[in-house]
Amino acid sequence: MDRRTAFVTGATGFVGSFLTAFLLHQGYRVVALVRGPLPRQRLTEVLCEVDGERLGPTLAARLEVIGGDVRHAQLGLSEDAQRWLSTVVDEVWHCATSFKFHPCHRDEVIAHNVTGTKHLLDLTFRWQQSRPVSFFYVSTAYAAPLREGVAREELAPVGAPARNLYEWSKQEAERLVVAYHERYALPVTIFRPAIIVGHTHTGKAVRFTGYYEVLRAVALLVRNLEVNLGRQFDRNLHLRVRAQPETALNLVPIDFVVEAMWRVSRASREGIIFHLANETPVLVTDLFQYACEELEVTGIDLVGEESFRARPMTSFERLFERRTRFQAPYLLDGPWFDTTQFRACVPAQVLPCPTIDAAFMRRVNRYYLAILDRQFEAIPLTSVSSIVPSATRPGQVSLALPPGGGLAS
Ligand SMILES: NC(=O)c1ccc[n+]([C@@H]2O[C@H](COP(=O)([O-])OP(=O)(O)OC[C@H]3O[C@@H](n4cnc5c(N)ncnc54)[C@H](OP(=O)(O)O)[C@@H]3O)[C@@H](O)[C@H]2O)c1
C-alpha cells in the first residue's frame, strides 16, 4: 500500500487534532509538530479526546511527534530532523495559528500567522527539491475579498478590508502561499473554512473559540445570576446584544471541514482557494434562541445602536460586550460565501454540509456547556459570590468578575 506521510502543524488544536485523527484513519502516517514541553503526551491526550479508544494501536504505529515552533526559522528543528523529514513528507498541512485579534498583539500575531507560514513554506520548498510535496494551508473564509456582497474564492488584494488583526494576518499569509506557488511552482492549496463548531453527531470539539465565546459569555452571565440572585432570578436576562437578527452566520461542523479538505487534497482541481462554507447558514436570532433554550433563560434582545442611545448600557451588558469583542462585528453582517470552486471539486451529493438546526445546535451547545459546568464547579463559590448585586433586576446587577473571570477563556 502506498502510505502517504503528512506533516501537520497545530495538531493539538481544534482543526489539527480532528485532521490528524482523520488522516490516521485514512491510513496516513502523520508527523505532528507540537510546541512546548511533553509534546507527545499533550497530543495523545487531545487525540484520545477526539477519538477515544478507537485510535489506540494506530496511534503508536503511525503517529510521530516532533517538537518545534513555527515562530522559529526551520521551526527550530535540528538538522537531523529536517533531513529525515525531507525524505518522508508528502504533504504539509499547516493548521497552527494565533487567534489574537487586538492590535496590542500585532508582533505576536505576525510572528505566528505570517512569519510562521513563511518558515513552513521555506521548509516545504527545500523538501520539494528531493521529492514532490504538497502544501495545504488552513486559512479562514473571512479572509476572502467581497464583491457585490459575496465572498469570493480569490486572493484578497493588498489593502483589502479586514475586520481585525487576525483576518489581516490570514490575508497576508495567503498572499505568501500564493507567491511561493507563482515563483517556485510549489503545489499549494488554501482552505477557507467558515466558523467551525463541534462534530455533527457528538457535538465534540477540543478548543472553544469563535461561536463558543459568545455561548460562554451568555453562560457566564446566567451562572452569575444564579449564584447572586438565587431564587430571585426569574431566568430573564434583560440583555441587549448589538446584533442584526437576520444576519446569517456560516457555521460548519469540524467533521465536514476535515473530510472536505481531504477530499479536495485528493481531487484533480482547478484553482487553489476553496471555501468550506455552509450553503444553508443559520440566522443569528436562531443561534441565540437555541442557546437560551439550552440554558433555560429568556430575555436576550438583538438590537441596533439606537437602543443604546435611548438607554445606556447596563454594567451587565458592558460585561457581555467585553467578553465578545472579537465576535461582535460578525453578529452585524455576514457575507454569502461562494463555494463554486469547492463544489466543482467535491459535489454536495458526495459530501453535503449538515444543516445547522435546533437538534444540531443542541448537541454542540450541550457538549460545551457540560465542560463549562465542570469548570464552574471547580471554582470556589466565594470567587463568584464576591460579586455584589446592586439591584434586584438582572439588567442592573453589578457583575464585575474576579480578575481573569475565574473561568476558562
Ligand atoms: N476554529 C475556527 O472556528 C476556525 C474557523 C476558520 C478557520 N480556522 C483556521 O483553522 C486553523 C486552525 O485553527 P484552530 O481552531 O484549530 O486553532 P486552535 O484550536 O487555537 O489551535 C492552534 C494550534 O496551533 C498551535 N500553535 C500555536 N502557536 C504555535 C507555535 N508558535 N508553534 C507551533 N504550534 C503553534 C497550537 O498549539 P498549542 O496546543 O501549544 O497551543 C494549536 O495546536 C487556523 O488557521 C484558523 O485560522 C479556524
The ligand as an SDF file (V2000), in Angstrom:
LIG
                    3D

 48 52  0  0  0  0  0  0  0  0999 V2000
  -11.7590   27.4210   14.8720 N   0  0  0  0  0  0  0  0  0  0  0  0
  -12.4260   28.0290   13.9040 C   0  0  0  0  0  0  0  0  0  0  0  0
  -13.6320   28.3420   14.0310 O   0  0  0  0  0  0  0  0  0  0  0  0
  -11.7500   28.3440   12.5900 C   0  0  0  0  0  0  0  0  0  0  0  0
  -12.5360   28.8690   11.5620 C   0  0  0  0  0  0  0  0  0  0  0  0
  -11.9440   29.1440   10.3430 C   0  0  0  0  0  0  0  0  0  0  0  0
  -10.6130   28.9180   10.1630 C   0  0  0  0  0  0  0  0  0  0  0  0
   -9.8520   28.4260   11.1820 N   0  0  0  0  0  0  0  0  0  0  0  0
   -8.4350   28.2180   10.9180 C   0  0  0  0  0  0  0  0  0  0  0  0
   -8.1010   26.8840   11.1990 O   0  0  0  0  0  0  0  0  0  0  0  0
   -6.7370   26.8180   11.6260 C   0  0  0  0  0  0  0  0  0  0  0  0
   -6.6590   26.0640   12.9260 C   0  0  0  0  0  0  0  0  0  0  0  0
   -7.4360   26.7600   13.8880 O   0  0  0  0  0  0  0  0  0  0  0  0
   -7.8920   26.0580   15.2320 P   0  0  0  0  0  0  0  0  0  0  0  0
   -9.2760   26.4730   15.5140 O   0  0  0  0  0  0  0  0  0  0  0  0
   -7.5570   24.6230   15.1670 O   0  0  0  0  0  0  0  0  0  0  0  0
   -6.9110   26.7780   16.2470 O   0  0  0  0  0  0  0  0  0  0  0  0
   -6.5450   26.3150   17.7440 P   0  0  0  0  0  0  0  0  0  0  0  0
   -7.5070   25.3100   18.2290 O   0  0  0  0  0  0  0  0  0  0  0  0
   -6.3390   27.5500   18.5330 O   0  0  0  0  0  0  0  0  0  0  0  0
   -5.1470   25.5740   17.5550 O   0  0  0  0  0  0  0  0  0  0  0  0
   -3.9840   26.2750   17.2520 C   0  0  0  0  0  0  0  0  0  0  0  0
   -2.8730   25.2760   17.1500 C   0  0  0  0  0  0  0  0  0  0  0  0
   -1.6690   25.9610   16.7700 O   0  0  0  0  0  0  0  0  0  0  0  0
   -0.6470   25.5900   17.6720 C   0  0  0  0  0  0  0  0  0  0  0  0
    0.3460   26.6560   17.7660 N   0  0  0  0  0  0  0  0  0  0  0  0
    0.1190   27.9320   18.1640 C   0  0  0  0  0  0  0  0  0  0  0  0
    1.2650   28.6220   18.1370 N   0  0  0  0  0  0  0  0  0  0  0  0
    2.2180   27.7680   17.7050 C   0  0  0  0  0  0  0  0  0  0  0  0
    3.6200   27.8950   17.5030 C   0  0  0  0  0  0  0  0  0  0  0  0
    4.2550   29.0540   17.7120 N   0  0  0  0  0  0  0  0  0  0  0  0
    4.3090   26.8280   17.0330 N   0  0  0  0  0  0  0  0  0  0  0  0
    3.6860   25.6410   16.8200 C   0  0  0  0  0  0  0  0  0  0  0  0
    2.3560   25.4570   17.0180 N   0  0  0  0  0  0  0  0  0  0  0  0
    1.6420   26.5070   17.4730 C   0  0  0  0  0  0  0  0  0  0  0  0
   -1.3610   25.3610   18.9930 C   0  0  0  0  0  0  0  0  0  0  0  0
   -0.5410   24.6380   19.8530 O   0  0  0  0  0  0  0  0  0  0  0  0
   -0.7530   24.6580   21.4660 P   0  0  0  0  0  0  0  0  0  0  0  0
   -1.5790   23.4540   21.7790 O   0  0  0  0  0  0  0  0  0  0  0  0
    0.6180   24.5520   22.0080 O   0  0  0  0  0  0  0  0  0  0  0  0
   -1.4400   25.9270   21.8260 O   0  0  0  0  0  0  0  0  0  0  0  0
   -2.5600   24.5840   18.4970 C   0  0  0  0  0  0  0  0  0  0  0  0
   -2.1990   23.2540   18.2390 O   0  0  0  0  0  0  0  0  0  0  0  0
   -6.2390   28.2520   11.7450 C   0  0  0  0  0  0  0  0  0  0  0  0
   -5.5030   28.5740   10.6070 O   0  0  0  0  0  0  0  0  0  0  0  0
   -7.5160   29.0690   11.7860 C   0  0  0  0  0  0  0  0  0  0  0  0
   -7.2930   30.3170   11.2120 O   0  0  0  0  0  0  0  0  0  0  0  0
  -10.3890   28.1220   12.3990 C   0  0  0  0  0  0  0  0  0  0  0  0
  1  2  1  0
  2  3  2  0
  2  4  1  0
  4  5  1  0
  4 48  2  0
  5  6  2  0
  6  7  1  0
  7  8  2  0
  8  9  1  0
  8 48  1  0
  9 10  1  0
  9 46  1  0
 10 11  1  0
 11 12  1  0
 11 44  1  0
 12 13  1  0
 13 14  1  0
 14 15  2  0
 14 16  1  0
 14 17  1  0
 17 18  1  0
 18 19  2  0
 18 20  1  0
 18 21  1  0
 21 22  1  0
 22 23  1  0
 23 24  1  0
 23 42  1  0
 24 25  1  0
 25 26  1  0
 25 36  1  0
 26 27  1  0
 26 35  1  0
 27 28  2  0
 28 29  1  0
 29 30  1  0
 29 35  2  0
 30 31  1  0
 30 32  2  0
 32 33  1  0
 33 34  2  0
 34 35  1  0
 36 37  1  0
 36 42  1  0
 37 38  1  0
 38 39  2  0
 38 40  1  0
 38 41  1  0
 42 43  1  0
 44 45  1  0
 44 46  1  0
 46 47  1  0
M  CHG  2   8   1  16  -1
M  END
$$$$
